[in-house]
Amino acid sequence: MTPRTTLPAGSLLARIHFTTGPHPAAWNTWRIHGPLAIGRFDPHPLPITNHRVHGVIYASLANGQVDPMTHCLAEVFQRDRTIALHRGTPTFTLFEISRDVSLIDLRAQHASSNPRSATHEWARDAYRDTPPADGVLYPTGLAARPGVDAAMTSVCLWKRRRSCLPPQPIFSRPLADASLRGAVELAATQLNYLLLV
């Protein structure tokens, strides 16, 4: 049986979302379009389209063990390892969940040979079979890359039951904001990602 973990209300999460471009999203927008190849734990049924009750938000658990900025940049820009500060206006946001959330905990299964743990089929089954679960807690899949700490933990929140999102985030600024420049540059160097300013 897959273990469950409860993140208490007030737990800090971080995410990068794009506020302009073809698919703009606010910090608290649930992505209802799916399942997408980039969404490892999308529970959306097929076909790929908008599913109003199957929204997701992917975030980093900001637990003090790792830098959430570095984790978010590593995950969001992993495809071409290029951080473009102005394309889509990527925005870094920190927020505290407003209630306890129950998550399927896959951290201990990171080395498992069971490929189903990373498929949309698994996510659909888990969503259907564990109705109290609010999503999935899982280790980064990028641990072998430069600058990526194996302790980086991701969260896929599922839009179900009462929302766990607060009325306002703690912090939200575009990556191009001068106050974030030093952190973004340091993370890009650590990750060996190209930074386009």
C-alpha positions in Angstrom: 0.0 0.0 0.0 1.3 3.4 -1.0 2.0 5.6 2.1 0.2 8.8 2.7 1.6 12.0 4.2 -0.3 15.0 5.6 1.1 18.5 4.9 -0.2 20.7 7.7 -1.9 24.0 7.0 0.7 26.7 6.7 3.2 24.5 4.8 5.1 26.6 2.3 5.0 25.8 -1.4 6.7 27.6 -4.3 5.9 27.6 -8.0 6.8 29.3 -11.3 3.9 30.2 -13.5 3.6 32.1 -16.8 1.4 35.2 -16.6 1.5 36.2 -20.3 1.6 34.3 -23.6 -0.8 31.7 -25.1 -1.7 30.1 -21.7 -1.4 32.8 -19.0 -2.0 31.6 -15.4 -2.3 33.4 -12.1 -0.4 32.0 -9.1 -3.6 30.1 -8.0 -4.8 28.9 -11.4 -5.6 25.2 -11.6 -4.6 23.8 -15.0 -7.6 21.9 -16.2 -6.2 21.1 -19.7 -4.7 17.7 -19.9 -3.3 15.2 -19.5 -0.1 16.8 -20.7 3.2 15.1 -21.3 4.9 17.6 -19.0 2.3 16.8 -16.2 3.7 13.6 -14.7 0.8 13.2 -12.3 -2.1 14.7 -14.3 -5.2 12.7 -13.3 -7.2 14.0 -16.3 -9.1 11.4 -18.3 -8.6 11.0 -22.0 -9.0 12.7 -24.5 -6.7 15.6 -24.0 -9.0 18.6 -23.5 -10.3 20.8 -20.7 -11.6 18.8 -17.7 -13.1 21.2 -15.2 -12.9 18.9 -12.2 -9.4 17.6 -12.8 -7.2 20.7 -12.3 -3.6 20.5 -11.1 -1.0 22.8 -9.6 2.6 21.6 -9.6 4.8 23.2 -6.9 8.0 22.7 -4.9 7.9 21.9 -1.2 9.8 24.8 0.4 10.9 22.9 3.5 14.1 24.6 4.3 16.3 21.7 3.0 16.8 23.1 -0.5 16.4 26.4 -2.2 12.9 26.5 -3.7 13.9 29.0 -6.4 16.6 26.6 -7.7 14.1 23.7 -7.6 11.4 25.5 -9.4 13.8 26.7 -12.1 15.2 23.2 -12.6 11.8 21.7 -13.1 10.1 24.4 -15.2 13.0 25.0 -17.6 14.3 21.4 -17.8 13.3 20.8 -21.4 15.9 23.0 -23.1 17.7 24.2 -20.0 17.2 27.8 -20.9 15.7 30.3 -18.5 14.1 33.1 -20.6 13.2 35.9 -18.2 10.7 37.6 -20.5 9.1 34.9 -22.6 5.7 34.4 -21.0 6.7 36.5 -18.0 7.6 33.6 -15.7 6.7 34.5 -12.1 8.0 33.0 -8.9 5.4 32.7 -6.1 5.5 31.5 -2.5 2.2 30.5 -0.8 1.1 28.7 2.4 -1.6 26.0 2.0 -4.7 27.0 3.9 -5.7 23.6 5.3 -4.1 20.2 5.9 -3.6 18.3 2.6 -3.4 14.5 2.3 -0.9 13.4 -0.3 0.1 10.1 -1.7 3.8 9.9 -0.7 6.1 8.5 -3.5 9.4 9.6 -2.0 10.3 6.1 -0.7 9.5 4.6 -4.1 12.0 6.8 -6.0 14.3 3.9 -6.8 11.4 1.6 -7.6 11.5 -0.2 -10.9 7.7 0.1 -11.2 7.2 2.6 -14.2 3.5 3.0 -13.4 4.4 5.4 -10.6 5.2 8.1 -13.3 2.3 7.6 -15.7 -1.0 9.3 -16.3 -2.7 5.9 -16.0 -1.3 5.6 -12.5 -2.5 9.1 -11.6 -6.0 8.4 -12.9 -6.2 5.2 -10.9 -4.8 6.9 -7.8 -7.3 9.8 -8.1 -10.2 7.4 -8.5 -9.2 5.0 -5.8 -8.1 7.4 -3.1 -10.8 10.1 -3.0 -9.6 11.8 0.2 -6.1 12.4 -1.4 -5.3 15.9 -2.4 -2.4 15.0 -4.7 1.0 13.5 -4.8 4.3 14.2 -3.0 7.3 12.9 -5.0 11.1 13.4 -5.4 12.5 15.3 -8.2 13.3 13.3 -11.3 16.3 15.5 -12.1 18.6 14.4 -9.3 21.4 13.3 -11.7 21.7 16.7 -13.2 24.2 19.4 -12.1 23.0 21.6 -9.3 20.0 19.5 -8.5 19.7 18.4 -4.8 18.3 14.9 -4.4 16.2 16.3 -1.4 14.2 18.4 -3.8 10.5 17.4 -3.3 7.7 18.2 -5.6 4.0 18.4 -5.0 1.2 17.9 -7.5 -2.0 19.2 -6.0 -5.3 17.9 -7.4 -8.3 20.2 -7.6 -10.8 18.4 -5.4 -12.8 18.9 -2.2 -12.3 22.3 -0.6 -9.5 24.4 -2.1 -6.3 24.4 -0.1 -5.1 27.7 -1.6 -5.0 30.9 0.5 -6.6 34.2 -0.6 -3.2 35.7 -1.3 0.4 34.4 -1.8 3.2 35.4 0.6 5.4 36.5 -2.3 5.0 36.8 -6.0 7.4 38.6 -8.5 8.3 38.1 -12.1 11.7 36.4 -12.5 12.9 39.5 -14.3 12.3 41.6 -11.2 15.5 43.2 -9.9 14.9 41.8 -6.5 15.2 38.2 -7.8 18.1 38.7 -10.3 20.9 37.5 -8.0 19.0 34.4 -6.9 18.1 33.5 -10.6 21.6 34.0 -11.8 23.0 31.9 -9.0 20.5 29.1 -9.7 21.2 29.2 -13.4 24.9 28.9 -12.8 24.4 26.0 -10.3 22.1 24.2 -12.8 24.2 24.9 -15.8 21.2 26.5 -17.5 21.4 29.3 -20.0 19.9 32.5 -18.8 18.4 34.9 -21.3 17.8 38.4 -19.9 
